[in-house]
Amino acid sequence: MGWLLPMEAQTDTLFLTPVIHLDSVVISEVADGFSVGEFIHLMEEDTGFYQAFRNLRTITYGSDALVRMFDDEGLTEASYSNSAKQILENHCRHLEFQQEHTTGNFFDKHGEAEYYTARLFSHIFLYRDTVCSSQSTAAVHDPSGLEKRKEQLKVLMFQPGQPVEGIPFIKNELGVFEEDMTALYDYDMEAVEFRARPCFKFTIEKKAEVSEKKVVLQSMETWFDRSTYQIVARNYHLKEDNFTYDFDVHMQVLLGQREGKEVPVWIYYNGSWDVPGKKRETGSVQITVR
């Protein structure tokens, strides 16, 4: 799922917790004073990636979206595409749709998306109502707990590698830098060019001998600007199967500047969900922010 081919470079190992495999360029920068330990601490504490998604609520932007849902044979059974613009007025936001196209039974008779996948992205790109800053999802009457579960899954998807409060069974499998988890992963760091931009590429991947069922985050590649350490892009694979959640999701996210704020400018999602109360869904989502 990567954007770049592996960089050919001599590697060495820096003994930290966890053990980080470094290429020769990073080793040279360590000799010049670069601290990998501080860099890892920044990754552990980072909230910028999740905040980039939240920043979309605070700017005017245009977007193009394509959602496709697949049947058991991998054929498209329903789809939805749009071109839209988010408008901000008086601390409220709404979407103006310039173009929409639907196939299959993508929406129900009330105009709501039939698919859980689409609803996970609807709070940013597919919503129909005017949303004001004073509104809170916590205030919504939700006896089934579905809204709370959706919020937890959004955090899981948009802040991968961090524990998420309230998700049963898997919270302790999410902290990829916690001591009891580091033995399950390989960690690599290399200096690369990403879209003509000098970056550090940090890779976390489940060890080959570790069962997929032991971890939720199967792999994650993150590109950081070498001068600012800001996240530039991220690929990741999440997978879990328990009594509450069954999902297998790949995502690619590219960040960029819009109105002076860091936001996702390209999102690609491909995966399947089996959530209690819903049938299994397999689909893909592609979104470009203009």
Number of C-alpha atoms within 10 A of each C-alpha: 12 12 12 10 7 9 11 9 12 10 16 14 14 15 9 11 13 19 15 21 21 23 19 17 17 20 22 12 13 14 10 9 9 13 12 18 14 10 12 17 11 13 19 15 10 15 13 16 21 18 16 20 17 15 15 20 22 16 16 17 17 18 18 20 18 18 21 22 24 16 13 10 7 10 11 15 16 19 20 21 19 19 20 21 19 19 17 18 10 7 10 15 19 18 23 13 16 11 10 13 10 15 13 11 14 19 17 10 8 7 9 13 17 16 20 18 22 23 16 16 15 13 15 14 24 19 15 14 10 12 17 15 11 7 10 9 10 10 7 10 9 11 7 9 9 13 15 16 13 14 15 15 16 17 15 22 19 18 18 23 23 22 18 20 12 11 16 12 13 20 15 18 20 19 21 25 19 16 10 11 16 17 16 16 23 17 20 19 24 22 23 21 15 17 10 7 13 15 23 23 22 21 21 22 18 22 15 10 8 12 11 16 12 15 22 25 25 23 23 23 22 21 26 23 19 16 9 8 14 18 23 22 23 23 21 24 22 22 21 22 16 11 10 13 18 15 18 18 20 20 21 21 20 17 21 16 11 17 10 8 15 21 25 25 20 18 19 16 21 19 19 20 21 17 17 12 8 11 11 16 18 23 24 20 21 17 22 16 21 13
